[in-house]
Amino acid sequence: MENHQSNKKIKPISLSYEDNEIKIQEQPNLNTIFGNIRTSSIVPTGLPRKLVDQFIIYRSGTTYKLYVADLTNGTWFSVALS
């Protein structure tokens, strides 16, 4: 009998109960920033509801900006990246 070890990592999930359904959502891995911040070629306008959507990397040609949602004041702030 062989002993197999899986290379798969266990990912944290959250469970919620809405509209008589159990919903399972994968939680972002906050140990690393890579792959957790969404990139977009459109400047964000509406305010997000989830933590993972409060940070957006904007990319247009050679222009890169990090947008951060300020939910308290209802606006987005940006900083140029180089």
CYANA upper distance limits for C-alpha pairs under 8 A (distance plus 0.5 A):
 11 LYS  CA     26 GLU  CA      7.40
 11 LYS  CA     27 GLN  CA      7.72
 11 LYS  CA     29 ASN  CA      8.36
 12 PRO  CA     26 GLU  CA      6.68
 12 PRO  CA     27 GLN  CA      6.01
 12 PRO  CA     28 PRO  CA      8.40
 13 ILE  CA     24 ILE  CA      7.04
 13 ILE  CA     25 GLN  CA      5.95
 13 ILE  CA     26 GLU  CA      4.91
 13 ILE  CA     27 GLN  CA      5.66
 14 SER  CA     24 ILE  CA      6.32
 14 SER  CA     25 GLN  CA      5.80
 14 SER  CA     26 GLU  CA      6.98
 14 SER  CA     27 GLN  CA      7.17
 15 LEU  CA     22 ILE  CA      7.22
 15 LEU  CA     23 LYS  CA      6.15
 15 LEU  CA     24 ILE  CA      5.33
 15 LEU  CA     25 GLN  CA      7.05
 16 SER  CA     22 ILE  CA      6.21
 16 SER  CA     23 LYS  CA      5.68
 16 SER  CA     24 ILE  CA      7.21
 17 TYR  CA     21 GLU  CA      6.05
 17 TYR  CA     22 ILE  CA      5.06
 17 TYR  CA     23 LYS  CA      6.59
 18 GLU  CA     22 ILE  CA      7.04
 18 GLU  CA     23 LYS  CA      7.73
 28 PRO  CA     36 ASN  CA      6.88
 28 PRO  CA     52 VAL  CA      7.88
 29 ASN  CA     33 ILE  CA      8.43
 29 ASN  CA     36 ASN  CA      7.69
 30 LEU  CA     36 ASN  CA      8.06
 32 THR  CA     36 ASN  CA      8.19
 33 ILE  CA     37 ILE  CA      7.38
 36 ASN  CA     52 VAL  CA      7.57
 37 ILE  CA     52 VAL  CA      7.42
 37 ILE  CA     53 ASP  CA      8.21
 37 ILE  CA     55 PHE  CA      6.65
 37 ILE  CA     56 ILE  CA      6.42
 37 ILE  CA     57 ILE  CA      7.31
 38 ARG  CA     53 ASP  CA      7.77
 38 ARG  CA     55 PHE  CA      7.68
 38 ARG  CA     56 ILE  CA      5.72
 38 ARG  CA     57 ILE  CA      6.71
 39 THR  CA     56 ILE  CA      6.20
 39 THR  CA     57 ILE  CA      5.09
 39 THR  CA     58 TYR  CA      6.26
 39 THR  CA     59 ARG  CA      7.43
 40 SER  CA     56 ILE  CA      7.51
 40 SER  CA     57 ILE  CA      6.80
 40 SER  CA     58 TYR  CA      5.52
 40 SER  CA     59 ARG  CA      6.56
 41 SER  CA     58 TYR  CA      6.06
 41 SER  CA     59 ARG  CA      5.56
 41 SER  CA     60 SER  CA      5.99
 42 ILE  CA     58 TYR  CA      7.29
 42 ILE  CA     59 ARG  CA      8.45
 43 VAL  CA     58 TYR  CA      7.07
 44 PRO  CA     56 ILE  CA      8.30
 44 PRO  CA     67 TYR  CA      8.21
 44 PRO  CA     76 TRP  CA      8.09
 45 THR  CA     76 TRP  CA      8.11
 47 LEU  CA     54 GLN  CA      8.32
 47 LEU  CA     69 ALA  CA      7.35
 47 LEU  CA     71 LEU  CA      7.56
 47 LEU  CA     74 GLY  CA      7.39
 47 LEU  CA     75 THR  CA      7.87
 48 PRO  CA     53 ASP  CA      6.20
 48 PRO  CA     54 GLN  CA      6.46
 48 PRO  CA     69 ALA  CA      8.07
 49 ARG  CA     53 ASP  CA      7.73
 49 ARG  CA     54 GLN  CA      8.35
 50 LYS  CA     54 GLN  CA      7.30
 51 LEU  CA     55 PHE  CA      8.32
 54 GLN  CA     67 TYR  CA      8.39
 54 GLN  CA     68 VAL  CA      6.20
 54 GLN  CA     69 ALA  CA      5.46
 55 PHE  CA     66 LEU  CA      7.59
 55 PHE  CA     67 TYR  CA      6.19
 55 PHE  CA     68 VAL  CA      5.29
 55 PHE  CA     69 ALA  CA      7.09
 56 ILE  CA     66 LEU  CA      6.37
 56 ILE  CA     67 TYR  CA      5.60
 56 ILE  CA     68 VAL  CA      7.19
 57 ILE  CA     64 TYR  CA      7.44
 57 ILE  CA     65 LYS  CA      6.25
 57 ILE  CA     66 LEU  CA      5.10
 57 ILE  CA     67 TYR  CA      6.68
 58 TYR  CA     63 THR  CA      8.33
 58 TYR  CA     64 TYR  CA      6.07
 58 TYR  CA     65 LYS  CA      5.55
 58 TYR  CA     66 LEU  CA      6.66
 58 TYR  CA     67 TYR  CA      7.57
 59 ARG  CA     63 THR  CA      6.23
 59 ARG  CA     64 TYR  CA      5.22
 59 ARG  CA     65 LYS  CA      7.23
 60 SER  CA     64 TYR  CA      7.22
 63 THR  CA     80 ALA  CA      8.34
 63 THR  CA     81 LEU  CA      8.28
 64 TYR  CA     80 ALA  CA      6.57
 64 TYR  CA     81 LEU  CA      5.70
 64 TYR  CA     82 SER  CA      7.39
 65 LYS  CA     78 SER  CA      6.72
 65 LYS  CA     79 VAL  CA      5.97
 65 LYS  CA     80 ALA  CA      4.90
 65 LYS  CA     81 LEU  CA      5.68
 66 LEU  CA     78 SER  CA      5.91
 66 LEU  CA     79 VAL  CA      5.91
 66 LEU  CA     80 ALA  CA      7.02
 66 LEU  CA     81 LEU  CA      7.29
 67 TYR  CA     76 TRP  CA      6.84
 67 TYR  CA     77 PHE  CA      6.05
 67 TYR  CA     78 SER  CA      4.83
 67 TYR  CA     79 VAL  CA      7.25
 68 VAL  CA     76 TRP  CA      6.11
 68 VAL  CA     77 PHE  CA      5.76
 68 VAL  CA     78 SER  CA      6.75
 69 ALA  CA     74 GLY  CA      8.05
 69 ALA  CA     75 THR  CA      6.56
 69 ALA  CA     76 TRP  CA      4.96
 69 ALA  CA     77 PHE  CA      6.87
 70 ASP  CA     74 GLY  CA      6.24
 70 ASP  CA     75 THR  CA      5.79
 70 ASP  CA     76 TRP  CA      6.21
 70 ASP  CA     77 PHE  CA      7.62
 71 LEU  CA     75 THR  CA      7.17
